[in-house]
Structures are given as structure tokens and as C-alpha cells.
Amino acid sequence: MKKLMLICAFGVFGLTAVNAQQTTPQQQQQRTQTQQEGTRVAPENLPQPVRDAISKHRDDKDARVVSANQKTKDGKLMYELTFQKDDKTYSKKYDAQGKEIDKDKKDD
């Protein structure tokens, strides 16, 4: 009886382990797309160094953060922020330490 219970337990465990490891191509594509697009972050949940960098920059401290996304690029965490000030919308990228990565300004 003990052997039968042990065999059943291993069988259930084995099926569960196999199921947990299988991912469909669609799931893999969604995971890759999420990494490229990033995860939306509420502006108040941005890391303190990023918030400090925004508040110190004379143009950004008066602008409103319209959206913030957390992304991973080349294994490094970054934040892409879209600002709106008056009638202008522009984007900036910051690393986790609050250093601006590049400038990508655009007018709407």
C-alpha cells in the first residue's frame, strides 16, 4: 500500500513539474513583447533617484508625467517617461540611478 501511494505521489508530482515548464509560443511572444514595451509604473512608484532627477531639472519639475514604463534593455533596468508641459509632449529615459540616458524630444 505504501508503494502504491508513493508511486501515485511521484506521478502527480511529475505531471505537475512537466506542466509548469511548458510554455506555448504565444506565451513566449507575450513575454518578449512585455519586455520590449515595458511595465507601466505609476509616477509616485518610480525609484527615488529618478524622482529626484525629475525634480532637479528646471524643465521637468513643472511638467506632468503622462506615463512611465519600466524596461530592461541589454540587461539594464531603465525608465521611459513621457512628460507634458503646456502644449508640448516629450519623452526621456533614465537609468535606475536617475541618470538621463538619452533625449528624445518631440512636439505635438
C-alpha positions as CSV (number, residue, x, y, z in Angstrom):
1,M,0.0,0.0,0.0
2,K,2.8,2.4,0.8
3,K,4.5,1.7,-2.5
4,L,1.2,2.4,-4.3
5,M,0.9,5.8,-2.5
6,L,4.5,6.6,-3.2
7,I,4.1,5.8,-6.9
8,C,0.9,8.0,-7.1
9,A,2.7,10.8,-5.4
10,F,5.6,10.7,-7.8
11,G,3.2,10.5,-10.7
12,V,1.3,13.6,-9.7
13,F,4.5,15.5,-8.9
14,G,6.0,14.5,-12.3
15,L,2.9,15.7,-14.2
16,T,2.8,19.0,-12.3
17,A,6.5,19.6,-13.0
18,V,6.1,19.0,-16.7
19,N,3.0,21.2,-16.9
20,A,4.8,24.0,-15.1
21,Q,7.7,24.1,-17.5
22,Q,5.7,24.0,-20.8
23,T,5.1,27.4,-22.4
24,T,3.4,27.9,-25.7
25,P,4.9,30.0,-28.5
26,Q,2.2,32.6,-27.8
27,Q,3.1,32.9,-24.1
28,Q,6.8,33.3,-25.1
29,Q,5.8,36.0,-27.6
30,Q,3.8,37.8,-25.0
31,R,6.7,37.7,-22.5
32,T,9.1,39.1,-25.1
33,Q,6.6,41.8,-26.1
34,T,6.2,42.8,-22.4
35,Q,10.0,43.1,-22.0
36,Q,10.2,45.3,-25.1
37,E,7.2,47.5,-24.2
38,G,7.9,47.6,-20.5
39,T,5.8,47.6,-17.5
40,R,3.7,50.6,-16.6
41,V,4.7,52.3,-13.4
42,A,2.8,54.9,-11.5
43,P,4.8,58.1,-11.3
44,E,4.7,58.0,-7.5
45,N,6.2,54.5,-7.6
46,L,9.3,55.5,-9.6
47,P,12.6,55.0,-7.7
48,Q,13.7,57.9,-5.6
49,P,16.8,58.7,-7.7
50,V,14.6,59.1,-10.8
51,R,12.1,61.3,-9.0
52,D,15.0,63.4,-7.7
53,A,16.4,63.8,-11.2
54,I,13.0,65.0,-12.4
55,S,12.5,67.5,-9.6
56,K,16.0,68.9,-10.1
57,H,15.7,69.5,-13.9
58,R,14.2,73.0,-14.4
59,D,12.0,72.0,-17.4
60,D,10.8,68.7,-15.9
61,K,9.9,69.8,-12.4
62,D,6.9,71.8,-13.7
63,A,5.9,69.2,-16.3
64,R,3.3,66.5,-15.7
65,V,4.4,62.8,-16.1
66,V,1.8,61.4,-18.5
67,S,3.2,57.9,-18.5
68,A,6.1,55.9,-17.1
69,N,7.3,52.5,-18.2
70,Q,10.0,50.2,-16.7
71,K,12.0,48.4,-19.3
72,T,15.0,46.2,-19.5
73,K,17.5,46.9,-22.3
74,D,20.7,45.0,-22.6
75,G,20.2,43.6,-19.2
76,K,19.9,47.1,-17.6
77,L,16.8,48.5,-15.9
78,M,15.6,51.8,-17.3
79,Y,12.6,54.0,-17.1
80,E,10.9,55.7,-20.0
81,L,8.9,58.7,-19.0
82,T,6.6,60.9,-21.1
83,F,6.1,64.4,-19.9
84,Q,3.5,67.1,-20.8
85,K,4.1,70.8,-20.2
86,D,1.8,73.4,-21.7
87,D,1.2,72.2,-25.3
88,K,4.4,70.1,-25.6
89,T,4.9,66.4,-25.0
90,Y,8.3,64.9,-24.7
91,S,10.0,61.7,-23.5
92,K,13.1,61.0,-21.5
93,K,14.8,57.8,-20.4
94,Y,16.5,57.3,-17.1
95,D,18.5,54.5,-15.5
96,A,17.7,53.2,-12.1
97,Q,20.1,55.7,-10.5
98,G,18.3,58.7,-12.1
99,K,20.9,59.4,-14.8
100,E,19.3,60.6,-18.1
101,I,20.1,58.1,-20.8
102,D,19.2,60.0,-23.9
103,K,17.0,62.7,-25.1
104,D,14.0,62.1,-27.4
105,K,12.0,65.3,-27.5
106,K,9.0,65.8,-29.8
107,D,6.4,68.5,-30.1
108,D,2.7,67.6,-30.6
